[in-house]
Amino acid sequence: MENQQFSIVINAPKEKVWHTMLDLDTYKIWTEPFMPGSFYEGNWNQGSKILFLAPDEEGKILEW
């Protein structure tokens, strides 16, 4: 399998990018194209536990 790497310049303050990517409401939006229904439980604090979850085709919640 060939490795690919992509990059993009985002013209926004780092705080806005952080909140857009990691606040639960907006996290659900940007993960939708590649993992529909994706969400997380927990928080992003150092040392905290966080679970990344999404429903499978039958609606069962899977941890990934």
CHARMM-style PDB file with segment names, atoms N, HN, CA, C and O in Angstrom:
ATOM      1  N   MET     1       0.837  -1.176   0.000  1.00  0.00      PROA
ATOM      2  CA  MET     1       0.000   0.000   0.000  1.00  0.00      PROA
ATOM      3  C   MET     1       0.885   1.244   0.000  1.00  0.00      PROA
ATOM      4  O   MET     1       1.823   1.350   0.790  1.00  0.00      PROA
ATOM      5  N   GLU     2       0.586   2.155  -0.867  1.00  0.00      PROA
ATOM      6  HN  GLU     2      -0.176   2.069  -1.509  1.00  0.00      PROA
ATOM      7  CA  GLU     2       1.356   3.385  -0.986  1.00  0.00      PROA
ATOM      8  C   GLU     2       0.928   4.374   0.103  1.00  0.00      PROA
ATOM      9  O   GLU     2      -0.263   4.580   0.332  1.00  0.00      PROA
ATOM     10  N   ASN     3       1.907   4.977   0.764  1.00  0.00      PROA
ATOM     11  HN  ASN     3       2.875   4.810   0.578  1.00  0.00      PROA
ATOM     12  CA  ASN     3       1.608   6.019   1.745  1.00  0.00      PROA
ATOM     13  C   ASN     3       1.375   7.335   1.031  1.00  0.00      PROA
ATOM     14  O   ASN     3       2.070   7.675   0.073  1.00  0.00      PROA
ATOM     15  N   GLN     4       0.390   8.063   1.512  1.00  0.00      PROA
ATOM     16  HN  GLN     4      -0.174   7.787   2.290  1.00  0.00      PROA
ATOM     17  CA  GLN     4       0.120   9.386   0.970  1.00  0.00      PROA
ATOM     18  C   GLN     4       0.106  10.385   2.110  1.00  0.00      PROA
ATOM     19  O   GLN     4      -0.253  10.048   3.238  1.00  0.00      PROA
ATOM     20  N   GLN     5       0.494  11.599   1.816  1.00  0.00      PROA
ATOM     21  HN  GLN     5       0.786  11.872   0.899  1.00  0.00      PROA
ATOM     22  CA  GLN     5       0.495  12.650   2.818  1.00  0.00      PROA
ATOM     23  C   GLN     5      -0.120  13.890   2.187  1.00  0.00      PROA
ATOM     24  O   GLN     5       0.195  14.243   1.051  1.00  0.00      PROA
ATOM     25  N   PHE     6      -0.996  14.544   2.933  1.00  0.00      PROA
ATOM     26  HN  PHE     6      -1.252  14.257   3.856  1.00  0.00      PROA
ATOM     27  CA  PHE     6      -1.653  15.746   2.464  1.00  0.00      PROA
ATOM     28  C   PHE     6      -1.452  16.841   3.498  1.00  0.00      PROA
ATOM     29  O   PHE     6      -1.278  16.556   4.683  1.00  0.00      PROA
ATOM     30  N   SER     7      -1.476  18.065   3.063  1.00  0.00      PROA
ATOM     31  HN  SER     7      -1.618  18.296   2.101  1.00  0.00      PROA
ATOM     32  CA  SER     7      -1.397  19.182   3.997  1.00  0.00      PROA
ATOM     33  C   SER     7      -2.244  20.325   3.468  1.00  0.00      PROA
ATOM     34  O   SER     7      -2.541  20.407   2.276  1.00  0.00      PROA
ATOM     35  N   ILE     8      -2.622  21.193   4.376  1.00  0.00      PROA
ATOM     36  HN  ILE     8      -2.380  21.126   5.344  1.00  0.00      PROA
ATOM     37  CA  ILE     8      -3.425  22.347   4.025  1.00  0.00      PROA
ATOM     38  C   ILE     8      -3.074  23.474   4.992  1.00  0.00      PROA
ATOM     39  O   ILE     8      -2.770  23.225   6.159  1.00  0.00      PROA
ATOM     40  N   VAL     9      -3.116  24.688   4.515  1.00  0.00      PROA
ATOM     41  HN  VAL     9      -3.363  24.890   3.567  1.00  0.00      PROA
ATOM     42  CA  VAL     9      -2.917  25.854   5.366  1.00  0.00      PROA
ATOM     43  C   VAL     9      -4.298  26.363   5.762  1.00  0.00      PROA
ATOM     44  O   VAL     9      -5.131  26.643   4.900  1.00  0.00      PROA
ATOM     45  N   ILE    10      -4.537  26.481   7.051  1.00  0.00      PROA
ATOM     46  HN  ILE    10      -3.860  26.253   7.751  1.00  0.00      PROA
ATOM     47  CA  ILE    10      -5.811  26.965   7.567  1.00  0.00      PROA
ATOM     48  C   ILE    10      -5.590  28.374   8.094  1.00  0.00      PROA
ATOM     49  O   ILE    10      -4.826  28.585   9.036  1.00  0.00      PROA
ATOM     50  N   ASN    11      -6.251  29.309   7.493  1.00  0.00      PROA
ATOM     51  HN  ASN    11      -6.872  29.137   6.728  1.00  0.00      PROA
ATOM     52  CA  ASN    11      -6.094  30.714   7.862  1.00  0.00      PROA
ATOM     53  C   ASN    11      -7.073  31.051   8.990  1.00  0.00      PROA
ATOM     54  O   ASN    11      -8.083  31.721   8.773  1.00  0.00      PROA
ATOM     55  N   ALA    12      -6.755  30.575  10.197  1.00  0.00      PROA
ATOM     56  HN  ALA    12      -5.934  30.032  10.374  1.00  0.00      PROA
ATOM     57  CA  ALA    12      -7.601  30.812  11.366  1.00  0.00      PROA
ATOM     58  C   ALA    12      -6.732  30.707  12.609  1.00  0.00      PROA
ATOM     59  O   ALA    12      -5.700  30.035  12.598  1.00  0.00      PROA
ATOM     60  N   PRO    13      -7.143  31.360  13.666  1.00  0.00      PROA
ATOM     61  CA  PRO    13      -6.393  31.235  14.920  1.00  0.00      PROA
ATOM     62  C   PRO    13      -6.410  29.782  15.421  1.00  0.00      PROA
ATOM     63  O   PRO    13      -7.396  29.066  15.242  1.00  0.00      PROA
ATOM     64  N   LYS    14      -5.316  29.364  16.045  1.00  0.00      PROA
ATOM     65  HN  LYS    14      -4.516  29.945  16.190  1.00  0.00      PROA
ATOM     66  CA  LYS    14      -5.214  27.976  16.505  1.00  0.00      PROA
ATOM     67  C   LYS    14      -6.326  27.617  17.487  1.00  0.00      PROA
ATOM     68  O   LYS    14      -6.753  26.463  17.529  1.00  0.00      PROA
ATOM     69  N   GLU    15      -6.803  28.572  18.273  1.00  0.00      PROA
ATOM     70  HN  GLU    15      -6.456  29.509  18.238  1.00  0.00      PROA
ATOM     71  CA  GLU    15      -7.882  28.302  19.218  1.00  0.00      PROA
ATOM     72  C   GLU    15      -9.177  27.930  18.491  1.00  0.00      PROA
ATOM     73  O   GLU    15      -9.906  27.039  18.928  1.00  0.00      PROA
ATOM     74  N   LYS    16      -9.455  28.614  17.383  1.00  0.00      PROA
ATOM     75  HN  LYS    16      -8.862  29.337  17.028  1.00  0.00      PROA
ATOM     76  CA  LYS    16     -10.654  28.315  16.613  1.00  0.00      PROA
ATOM     77  C   LYS    16     -10.553  26.927  15.982  1.00  0.00      PROA
ATOM     78  O   LYS    16     -11.523  26.170  15.981  1.00  0.00      PROA
ATOM     79  N   VAL    17      -9.382  26.597  15.447  1.00  0.00      PROA
ATOM     80  HN  VAL    17      -8.593  27.212  15.447  1.00  0.00      PROA
ATOM     81  CA  VAL    17      -9.173  25.278  14.851  1.00  0.00      PROA
ATOM     82  C   VAL    17      -9.344  24.205  15.925  1.00  0.00      PROA
ATOM     83  O   VAL    17     -10.021  23.203  15.690  1.00  0.00      PROA
ATOM     84  N   TRP    18      -8.748  24.397  17.090  1.00  0.00      PROA
ATOM     85  HN  TRP    18      -8.198  25.211  17.282  1.00  0.00      PROA
ATOM     86  CA  TRP    18      -8.849  23.448  18.201  1.00  0.00      PROA
ATOM     87  C   TRP    18     -10.307  23.201  18.557  1.00  0.00      PROA
ATOM     88  O   TRP    18     -10.741  22.052  18.645  1.00  0.00      PROA
ATOM     89  N   HSD    19     -11.059  24.267  18.760  1.00  0.00      PROA
ATOM     90  HN  HSD    19     -10.707  25.200  18.689  1.00  0.00      PROA
ATOM     91  CA  HSD    19     -12.463  24.118  19.149  1.00  0.00      PROA
ATOM     92  C   HSD    19     -13.305  23.496  18.030  1.00  0.00      PROA
ATOM     93  O   HSD    19     -14.193  22.687  18.299  1.00  0.00      PROA
ATOM     94  N   THR    20     -13.033  23.867  16.799  1.00  0.00      PROA
ATOM     95  HN  THR    20     -12.312  24.525  16.581  1.00  0.00      PROA
ATOM     96  CA  THR    20     -13.786  23.302  15.682  1.00  0.00      PROA
ATOM     97  C   THR    20     -13.543  21.799  15.568  1.00  0.00      PROA
ATOM     98  O   THR    20     -14.476  21.040  15.305  1.00  0.00      PROA
ATOM     99  N   MET    21     -12.324  21.371  15.759  1.00  0.00      PROA
ATOM    100  HN  MET    21     -11.566  21.988  15.972  1.00  0.00      PROA
ATOM    101  CA  MET    21     -12.017  19.952  15.621  1.00  0.00      PROA
ATOM    102  C   MET    21     -12.420  19.135  16.845  1.00  0.00      PROA
ATOM    103  O   MET    21     -12.778  17.966  16.703  1.00  0.00      PROA
ATOM    104  N   LEU    22     -12.373  19.715  18.040  1.00  0.00      PROA
ATOM    105  HN  LEU    22     -12.083  20.665  18.156  1.00  0.00      PROA
ATOM    106  CA  LEU    22     -12.503  18.901  19.234  1.00  0.00      PROA
ATOM    107  C   LEU    22     -13.760  19.133  20.072  1.00  0.00      PROA
ATOM    108  O   LEU    22     -14.071  18.295  20.919  1.00  0.00      PROA
ATOM    109  N   ASP    23     -14.493  20.221  19.881  1.00  0.00      PROA
ATOM    110  HN  ASP    23     -14.241  20.902  19.193  1.00  0.00      PROA
ATOM    111  CA  ASP    23     -15.773  20.370  20.574  1.00  0.00      PROA
ATOM    112  C   ASP    23     -16.727  19.324  20.008  1.00  0.00      PROA
ATOM    113  O   ASP    23     -16.761  19.115  18.796  1.00  0.00      PROA
ATOM    114  N   LEU    24     -17.496  18.671  20.860  1.00  0.00      PROA
ATOM    115  HN  LEU    24     -17.469  18.841  21.845  1.00  0.00      PROA
ATOM    116  CA  LEU    24     -18.291  17.531  20.428  1.00  0.00      PROA
ATOM    117  C   LEU    24     -19.237  17.860  19.273  1.00  0.00      PROA
ATOM    118  O   LEU    24     -19.349  17.069  18.337  1.00  0.00      PROA
ATOM    119  N   ASP    25     -19.912  18.991  19.314  1.00  0.00      PROA
ATOM    120  HN  ASP    25     -19.821  19.634  20.074  1.00  0.00      PROA
ATOM    121  CA  ASP    25     -20.864  19.326  18.245  1.00  0.00      PROA
ATOM    122  C   ASP    25     -20.178  19.439  16.883  1.00  0.00      PROA
ATOM    123  O   ASP    25     -20.692  18.916  15.894  1.00  0.00      PROA
ATOM    124  N   THR    26     -19.050  20.100  16.816  1.00  0.00      PROA
ATOM    125  HN  THR    26     -18.633  20.525  17.619  1.00  0.00      PROA
ATOM    126  CA  THR    26     -18.364  20.268  15.534  1.00  0.00      PROA
ATOM    127  C   THR    26     -17.531  19.039  15.165  1.00  0.00      PROA
ATOM    128  O   THR    26     -17.304  18.788  13.981  1.00  0.00      PROA
ATOM    129  N   TYR    27     -17.075  18.273  16.150  1.00  0.00      PROA
ATOM    130  HN  TYR    27     -17.259  18.477  17.112  1.00  0.00      PROA
ATOM    131  CA  TYR    27     -16.375  17.013  15.890  1.00  0.00      PROA
ATOM    132  C   TYR    27     -17.282  16.084  15.087  1.00  0.00      PROA
ATOM    133  O   TYR    27     -16.840  15.442  14.134  1.00  0.00      PROA
ATOM    134  N   LYS    28     -18.549  16.019  15.478  1.00  0.00      PROA
ATOM    135  HN  LYS    28     -18.908  16.541  16.252  1.00  0.00      PROA
ATOM    136  CA  LYS    28     -19.516  15.170  14.775  1.00  0.00      PROA
ATOM    137  C   LYS    28     -19.671  15.590  13.313  1.00  0.00      PROA
ATOM    138  O   LYS    28     -19.862  14.743  12.440  1.00  0.00      PROA
ATOM    139  N   ILE    29     -19.590  16.882  13.050  1.00  0.00      PROA
ATOM    140  HN  ILE    29     -19.435  17.569  13.759  1.00  0.00      PROA
ATOM    141  CA  ILE    29     -19.756  17.389  11.687  1.00  0.00      PROA
ATOM    142  C   ILE    29     -18.567  17.011  10.805  1.00  0.00      PROA
ATOM    143  O   ILE    29     -18.755  16.473   9.714  1.00  0.00      PROA
ATOM    144  N   TRP    30     -17.357  17.284  11.261  1.00  0.00      PROA
ATOM    145  HN  TRP    30     -17.203  17.721  12.147  1.00  0.00      PROA
ATOM    146  CA  TRP    30     -16.213  17.049  10.375  1.00  0.00      PROA
ATOM    147  C   TRP    30     -15.841  15.579  10.259  1.00  0.00      PROA
ATOM    148  O   TRP    30     -15.155  15.206   9.307  1.00  0.00      PROA
ATOM    149  N   THR    31     -16.267  14.721  11.197  1.00  0.00      PROA
ATOM    150  HN  THR    31     -16.824  15.024  11.971  1.00  0.00      PROA
ATOM    151  CA  THR    31     -15.987  13.292  11.067  1.00  0.00      PROA
ATOM    152  C   THR    31     -17.050  12.554  10.253  1.00  0.00      PROA
ATOM    153  O   THR    31     -16.843  11.403   9.868  1.00  0.00      PROA
ATOM    154  N   GLU    32     -18.170  13.198   9.991  1.00  0.00      PROA
ATOM    155  HN  GLU    32     -18.338  14.133  10.303  1.00  0.00      PROA
ATOM    156  CA  GLU    32     -19.290  12.573   9.273  1.00  0.00      PROA
ATOM    157  C   GLU    32     -18.895  11.953   7.924  1.00  0.00      PROA
ATOM    158  O   GLU    32     -19.329  10.837   7.638  1.00  0.00      PROA
ATOM    159  N   PRO    33     -18.096  12.619   7.083  1.00  0.00      PROA
ATOM    160  CA  PRO    33     -17.789  12.036   5.763  1.00  0.00      PROA
ATOM    161  C   PRO    33     -17.067  10.688   5.816  1.00  0.00      PROA
ATOM    162  O   PRO    33     -17.283   9.848   4.942  1.00  0.00      PROA
ATOM    163  N   PHE    34     -16.224  10.464   6.811  1.00  0.00      PROA
ATOM    164  HN  PHE    34     -16.048  11.146   7.521  1.00  0.00      PROA
ATOM    165  CA  PHE    34     -15.488   9.203   6.849  1.00  0.00      PROA
ATOM    166  C   PHE    34     -15.921   8.262   7.969  1.00  0.00      PROA
ATOM    167  O   PHE    34     -15.540   7.091   7.948  1.00  0.00      PROA
ATOM    168  N   MET    35     -16.702   8.727   8.949  1.00  0.00      PROA
ATOM    169  HN  MET    35     -17.011   9.678   8.966  1.00  0.00      PROA
ATOM    170  CA  MET    35     -17.209   7.863  10.012  1.00  0.00      PROA
ATOM    171  C   MET    35     -18.558   8.415  10.477  1.00  0.00      PROA
ATOM    172  O   MET    35     -18.641   9.062  11.522  1.00  0.00      PROA
ATOM    173  N   PRO    36     -19.612   8.160   9.701  1.00  0.00      PROA
ATOM    174  CA  PRO    36     -20.940   8.692  10.027  1.00  0.00      PROA
ATOM    175  C   PRO    36     -21.380   8.323  11.449  1.00  0.00      PROA
ATOM    176  O   PRO    36     -21.258   7.173  11.871  1.00  0.00      PROA
ATOM    177  N   GLY    37     -21.889   9.310  12.168  1.00  0.00      PROA
ATOM    178  HN  GLY    37     -21.989  10.244  11.825  1.00  0.00      PROA
ATOM    179  CA  GLY    37     -22.374   9.089  13.522  1.00  0.00      PROA
ATOM    180  C   GLY    37     -21.287   9.092  14.581  1.00  0.00      PROA
ATOM    181  O   GLY    37     -21.561   8.833  15.753  1.00  0.00      PROA
ATOM    182  N   SER    38     -20.054   9.382  14.179  1.00  0.00      PROA
ATOM    183  HN  SER    38     -19.832   9.591  13.226  1.00  0.00      PROA
ATOM    184  CA  SER    38     -18.927   9.362  15.101  1.00  0.00      PROA
ATOM    185  C   SER    38     -19.100  10.391  16.214  1.00  0.00      PROA
ATOM    186  O   SER    38     -19.586  11.500  15.990  1.00  0.00      PROA
ATOM    187  N   PHE    39     -18.691   9.997  17.416  1.00  0.00      PROA
ATOM    188  HN  PHE    39     -18.296   9.096  17.598  1.00  0.00      PROA
ATOM    189  CA  PHE    39     -18.690  10.907  18.558  1.00  0.00      PROA
ATOM    190  C   PHE    39     -17.678  10.385  19.567  1.00  0.00      PROA
ATOM    191  O   PHE    39     -17.083   9.327  19.363  1.00  0.00      PROA
ATOM    192  N   TYR    40     -17.485  11.111  20.640  1.00  0.00      PROA
ATOM    193  HN  TYR    40     -17.968  11.971  20.807  1.00  0.00      PROA
ATOM    194  CA  TYR    40     -16.586  10.647  21.687  1.00  0.00      PROA
ATOM    195  C   TYR    40     -17.233  10.853  23.045  1.00  0.00      PROA
ATOM    196  O   TYR    40     -18.142  11.667  23.209  1.00  0.00      PROA
ATOM    197  N   GLU    41     -16.739  10.092  24.012  1.00  0.00      PROA
ATOM    198  HN  GLU    41     -16.001   9.431  23.879  1.00  0.00      PROA
ATOM    199  CA  GLU    41     -17.133  10.260  25.405  1.00  0.00      PROA
ATOM    200  C   GLU    41     -15.862  10.457  26.200  1.00  0.00      PROA
ATOM    201  O   GLU    41     -14.902   9.702  26.046  1.00  0.00      PROA
ATOM    202  N   GLY    42     -15.852  11.454  27.038  1.00  0.00      PROA
ATOM    203  HN  GLY    42     -16.632  12.067  27.164  1.00  0.00      PROA
ATOM    204  CA  GLY    42     -14.671  11.779  27.824  1.00  0.00      PROA
ATOM    205  C   GLY    42     -14.258  13.204  27.520  1.00  0.00      PROA
ATOM    206  O   GLY    42     -15.048  14.003  27.016  1.00  0.00      PROA
ATOM    207  N   ASN    43     -13.009  13.512  27.831  1.00  0.00      PROA
ATOM    208  HN  ASN    43     -12.368  12.863  28.240  1.00  0.00      PROA
ATOM    209  CA  ASN    43     -12.519  14.853  27.534  1.00  0.00      PROA
ATOM    210  C   ASN    43     -11.077  14.782  27.074  1.00  0.00      PROA
ATOM    211  O   ASN    43     -10.430  13.738  27.154  1.00  0.00      PROA
ATOM    212  N   TRP    44     -10.593  15.901  26.594  1.00  0.00      PROA
ATOM    213  HN  TRP    44     -11.119  16.749  26.529  1.00  0.00      PROA
ATOM    214  CA  TRP    44      -9.276  15.975  25.985  1.00  0.00      PROA
ATOM    215  C   TRP    44      -8.184  16.374  26.964  1.00  0.00      PROA
ATOM    216  O   TRP    44      -7.068  16.672  26.537  1.00  0.00      PROA
ATOM    217  N   ASN    45      -8.465  16.391  28.261  1.00  0.00      PROA
ATOM    218  HN  ASN    45      -9.371  16.149  28.607  1.00  0.00      PROA
ATOM    219  CA  ASN    45      -7.462  16.765  29.250  1.00  0.00      PROA
ATOM    220  C   ASN    45      -6.371  15.699  29.347  1.00  0.00      PROA
ATOM    221  O   ASN    45      -6.653  14.504  29.253  1.00  0.00      PROA
ATOM    222  N   GLN    46      -5.142  16.130  29.533  1.00  0.00      PROA
ATOM    223  HN  GLN    46      -4.912  17.101  29.610  1.00  0.00      PROA
ATOM    224  CA  GLN    46      -4.021  15.205  29.639  1.00  0.00      PROA
ATOM    225  C   GLN    46      -4.295  14.201  30.757  1.00  0.00      PROA
ATOM    226  O   GLN    46      -4.689  14.580  31.860  1.00  0.00      PROA
ATOM    227  N   GLY    47      -4.086  12.926  30.465  1.00  0.00      PROA
ATOM    228  HN  GLY    47      -3.766  12.618  29.569  1.00  0.00      PROA
ATOM    229  CA  GLY    47      -4.273  11.870  31.443  1.00  0.00      PROA
ATOM    230  C   GLY    47      -5.697  11.362  31.553  1.00  0.00      PROA
ATOM    231  O   GLY    47      -5.943  10.376  32.247  1.00  0.00      PROA
ATOM    232  N   SER    48      -6.645  12.012  30.883  1.00  0.00      PROA
ATOM    233  HN  SER    48      -6.445  12.813  30.319  1.00  0.00      PROA
ATOM    234  CA  SER    48      -8.045  11.596  30.930  1.00  0.00      PROA
ATOM    235  C   SER    48      -8.304  10.479  29.936  1.00  0.00      PROA
ATOM    236  O   SER    48      -7.593  10.336  28.941  1.00  0.00      PROA
ATOM    237  N   LYS    49      -9.331   9.688  30.218  1.00  0.00      PROA
ATOM    238  HN  LYS    49      -9.909   9.803  31.026  1.00  0.00      PROA
ATOM    239  CA  LYS    49      -9.744   8.633  29.307  1.00  0.00      PROA
ATOM    240  C   LYS    49     -10.760   9.206  28.326  1.00  0.00      PROA
ATOM    241  O   LYS    49     -11.644   9.973  28.707  1.00  0.00      PROA
ATOM    242  N   ILE    50     -10.624   8.827  27.070  1.00  0.00      PROA
ATOM    243  HN  ILE    50      -9.906   8.204  26.760  1.00  0.00      PROA
ATOM    244  CA  ILE    50     -11.575   9.257  26.046  1.00  0.00      PROA
ATOM    245  C   ILE    50     -11.872   8.056  25.145  1.00  0.00      PROA
ATOM    246  O   ILE    50     -10.965   7.317  24.763  1.00  0.00      PROA
ATOM    247  N   LEU    51     -13.125   7.876  24.818  1.00  0.00      PROA
ATOM    248  HN  LEU    51     -13.862   8.476  25.129  1.00  0.00      PROA
ATOM    249  CA  LEU    51     -13.547   6.795  23.935  1.00  0.00      PROA
ATOM    250  C   LEU    51     -14.030   7.389  22.620  1.00  0.00      PROA
ATOM    251  O   LEU    51     -14.810   8.342  22.619  1.00  0.00      PROA
ATOM    252  N   PHE    52     -13.577   6.843  21.512  1.00  0.00      PROA
ATOM    253  HN  PHE    52     -12.943   6.069  21.513  1.00  0.00      PROA
ATOM    254  CA  PHE    52     -14.034   7.246  20.196  1.00  0.00      PROA
ATOM    255  C   PHE    52     -15.047   6.204  19.748  1.00  0.00      PROA
ATOM    256  O   PHE    52     -14.734   5.015  19.685  1.00  0.00      PROA
ATOM    257  N   LEU    53     -16.259   6.647  19.439  1.00  0.00      PROA
ATOM    258  HN  LEU    53     -16.514   7.612  19.491  1.00  0.00      PROA
ATOM    259  CA  LEU    53     -17.381   5.748  19.200  1.00  0.00      PROA
ATOM    260  C   LEU    53     -18.101   6.094  17.904  1.00  0.00      PROA
ATOM    261  O   LEU    53     -18.066   7.233  17.440  1.00  0.00      PROA
ATOM    262  N   ALA    54     -18.756   5.083  17.327  1.00  0.00      PROA
ATOM    263  HN  ALA    54     -18.784   4.157  17.703  1.00  0.00      PROA
ATOM    264  CA  ALA    54     -19.578   5.281  16.132  1.00  0.00      PROA
ATOM    265  C   ALA    54     -20.502   4.081  15.992  1.00  0.00      PROA
ATOM    266  O   ALA    54     -20.152   2.974  16.402  1.00  0.00      PROA
ATOM    267  N   PRO    55     -21.675   4.295  15.417  1.00  0.00      PROA
ATOM    268  CA  PRO    55     -22.574   3.167  15.198  1.00  0.00      PROA
ATOM    269  C   PRO    55     -22.144   2.356  13.977  1.00  0.00      PROA
ATOM    270  O   PRO    55     -21.615   2.895  13.005  1.00  0.00      PROA
ATOM    271  N   ASP    56     -22.388   1.025  14.053  1.00  0.00      PROA
ATOM    272  HN  ASP    56     -22.818   0.587  14.843  1.00  0.00      PROA
ATOM    273  CA  ASP    56     -22.144   0.202  12.876  1.00  0.00      PROA
ATOM    274  C   ASP    56     -23.375   0.251  11.969  1.00  0.00      PROA
ATOM    275  O   ASP    56     -24.296   1.027  12.221  1.00  0.00      PROA
ATOM    276  N   GLU    57     -23.397  -0.553  10.942  1.00  0.00      PROA
ATOM    277  HN  GLU    57     -22.649  -1.184  10.737  1.00  0.00      PROA
ATOM    278  CA  GLU    57     -24.491  -0.535   9.968  1.00  0.00      PROA
ATOM    279  C   GLU    57     -25.848  -0.847  10.606  1.00  0.00      PROA
ATOM    280  O   GLU    57     -26.890  -0.441  10.091  1.00  0.00      PROA
ATOM    281  N   GLU    58     -25.829  -1.570  11.727  1.00  0.00      PROA
ATOM    282  HN  GLU    58     -24.983  -1.900  12.146  1.00  0.00      PROA
ATOM    283  CA  GLU    58     -27.070  -1.949  12.400  1.00  0.00      PROA
ATOM    284  C   GLU    58     -27.412  -1.024  13.561  1.00  0.00      PROA
ATOM    285  O   GLU    58     -28.393  -1.255  14.267  1.00  0.00      PROA
ATOM    286  N   GLY    59     -26.609   0.024  13.766  1.00  0.00      PROA
ATOM    287  HN  GLY    59     -25.812   0.212  13.192  1.00  0.00      PROA
ATOM    288  CA  GLY    59     -26.871   0.993  14.821  1.00  0.00      PROA
ATOM    289  C   GLY    59     -26.219   0.676  16.151  1.00  0.00      PROA
ATOM    290  O   GLY    59     -26.361   1.440  17.106  1.00  0.00      PROA
ATOM    291  N   LYS    60     -25.496  -0.453  16.231  1.00  0.00      PROA
ATOM    292  HN  LYS    60     -25.381  -1.073  15.455  1.00  0.00      PROA
ATOM    293  CA  LYS    60     -24.786  -0.809  17.456  1.00  0.00      PROA
ATOM    294  C   LYS    60     -23.569   0.094  17.599  1.00  0.00      PROA
ATOM    295  O   LYS    60     -22.821   0.292  16.642  1.00  0.00      PROA
ATOM    296  N   ILE    61     -23.369   0.644  18.797  1.00  0.00      PROA
ATOM    297  HN  ILE    61     -23.976   0.484  19.576  1.00  0.00      PROA
ATOM    298  CA  ILE    61     -22.244   1.550  19.027  1.00  0.00      PROA
ATOM    299  C   ILE    61     -20.944   0.752  19.168  1.00  0.00      PROA
ATOM    300  O   ILE    61     -20.849  -0.166  19.982  1.00  0.00      PROA
ATOM    301  N   LEU    62     -19.965   1.116  18.374  1.00  0.00      PROA
ATOM    302  HN  LEU    62     -20.043   1.862  17.712  1.00  0.00      PROA
ATOM    303  CA  LEU    62     -18.647   0.464  18.396  1.00  0.00      PROA
ATOM    304  C   LEU    62     -17.604   1.432  18.901  1.00  0.00      PROA
ATOM    305  O   LEU    62     -17.666   2.629  18.619  1.00  0.00      PROA
ATOM    306  N   GLU    63     -16.648   0.918  19.647  1.00  0.00      PROA
ATOM    307  HN  GLU    63     -16.597  -0.054  19.877  1.00  0.00      PROA
ATOM    308  CA  GLU    63     -15.512   1.705  20.090  1.00  0.00      PROA
ATOM    309  C   GLU    63     -14.392   1.514  19.087  1.00  0.00      PROA
ATOM    310  O   GLU    63     -14.136   0.390  18.655  1.00  0.00      PROA
ATOM    311  N   TRP    64     -13.718   2.591  18.708  1.00  0.00      PROA
ATOM    312  HN  TRP    64     -13.925   3.505  19.059  1.00  0.00      PROA
ATOM    313  CA  TRP    64     -12.596   2.479  17.776  1.00  0.00      PROA
ATOM    314  C   TRP    64     -11.467   3.359  18.179  1.00  0.00      PROA
ATOM    315  OT1 TRP    64     -10.437   3.390  17.506  1.00  0.00      PROA
TER     316      TRP     64
END
